[in-house]
Amino acid sequence: MILSHSGLVSAYFRCMLRRSLPLLLFAYLGLLIILSQLDAVTDWGLLRQRLLTESTPLVGLLSTVLIALWALACSAGLRRIWQSREHRWLLRQPVSAMEFGTAWMIVATPALPPVLGWIWLTTPGSAGGATHGLAVLALSAGLMVVLALRQWLLGLAALALIFLADQAGLPGSLALLAALPWLLGGLGQRARTTLSSRQARFGFRLTPRGPISAAMLRDLLLAVRARALVGTVAMTVLSAAFLWALVNNGGLTGDSALLAATVLLAISVWPAYEGLERVQLRLSPAQRFPRHWPLSDLQRQAAVLGTALCLTIPGLLLLLMVSAGALGVTGSLHLLAATVCLACCIGLFLLLRELWYPNSSAVGVFLLTLITTTIVIALNPWSALAATLLFLGAGRVTMKQVTYG
Amino acid sequence: MAELLLEQAVVGYPGFRTRPLDLRAGRGVVLLAGENGSGKTTLLRCCAGEAPPLAGRIEIDGLNPHRSHLARRHVALVPSSPELPDALTVGESWRIAAGLRGAPGWDGQSMLEALGLPETLPLAHASAGQKIRCELLCALAGDPAILLLDETFAHLDREAQELLAVWIRQWADERLVIVSHHGEPPFDYQDMVTISPEVP
């Protein structure tokens, strides 16, 4: 079946919409943690009554600040959609600026439910309230798009309009809705300009000293520029906060503390692994390390493990520090041994994923091994060292089987 | 200087194999001729160590380039389509290539200027011709003894083609340059190898 142009464009935006959901994971996780803390001390019905009776400018200001914070968190995630080179295709299509703006606002809709929740809290259930809510929702979606495009002045203008929509009541909301097509056209034009501009890249003049450092430098540069690490670091910090909250609330005590901490650590380590997987295995092994490169198998293994260690050790150290008590990790030597052991475990599984590329099915095995690893780590530093050596040996065997080219 | 030896070498992949080839060369320019799909790229990739020959021998100074990374240090390939990651800049690419070849002190600055490439140009924004020039710069990193150019002239403008022809003549004094080319070659060559598929 031959698809029409408009069909293709709408299919493209449906694809973008699906892609936006996982990018908002961090923002939603953060919101869930905040809400779970607030839920224990808040009566939401009472809060709604209070907000409805409070003075309008104060609630409007609070709304604007909260929407701005949420939009900032979401736009950081959504920004990665804009980095795709596929947009060059879109720029060539006969799509008007207004359609363009509308489509990008629809891509931002998965970020709107919390805004909707806030509107429910602060707006009375009437026809005027619904119009006001619709105007604020549309402006919030636009705000997320302009912030994701790093158009800070437009973002400030959108925030001012959100505040005005709160203050002006029904006439203001109606005027905003009437002006929406014009706003969408402007937004679409701005999005086109931003997508077609070429961004500068920071320079890097570090000279690698040998084949291993050259391969590591390349992978680390790709890692930093793929911008997969920002989300991974954020997820690791969030996981550490989650573990810390559990430990402090007495959630990890008693006989099952070790098992509980192990499972939680394994789940918390996942973001770090996921980030590495995105960075290292986006290309097939043959593309990552072409066979004609003058590297021996040992040098390739050292480069993969070196990159894994560089990228994961800070995050793993953080995770282990917060769960050290429950895991039975005592002393700085034990902590260091445990961190290196976990990093080597991740390095081994990066190699296994290469072995099974493109049918990567190492997820379950990875989690099981990670759980076993953390139990071994809990015994003493020497068991962690033994496990590290085991992983390195297994990595060497795996590397021999991976076909590069 | 390193010597490349092809002895009854048959290259290919499942469903395709070339006729046996013989060559022994250590210096000069060798033109690799053949029709589209005759196996020119496959042969160059086998010489660079990416894959072993299906039959016969391919050796660099007596070492199998597919097995020995030390043999691969003597040979560099300029692929017909760019393979360098888009996330890197031109300057980073040649520095990393020099490091990989075990020659971190190699200075590519003069060649960079001769090729007319900006140091900070991100490869994502480079044209096809600029990408091939960058591949050429990376291939030259560490001064390899054997240089394999796979249809390199195809992406270059006339001025760059003339410049490359002059360079090939200069390089041939101290290294082996094998150039695959379709049609009339715009450079001088000492030897020619014609590759053709095996007729079943």
Interface residues (C-beta under 8 A of the other chain):
Chain A: R85 R198 R201 G203 F204 R205 L206 T207 P208 R209 G210 P211 S213 A214 A215 L217 R218 L221 L222 R225 A226 Q287 P290 R291 H292 W293 P294 L295 S296 Q299 G405
Chain B: R45 A48 G49 E50 A51 P65 H66 H69 L70 R72 R73 V75 L77 E83 P85 A87 L88 T89 G91 E92 R95 I96 A97 A98 G99 L100 R101 G102 P104 T120 P122 A124 H125
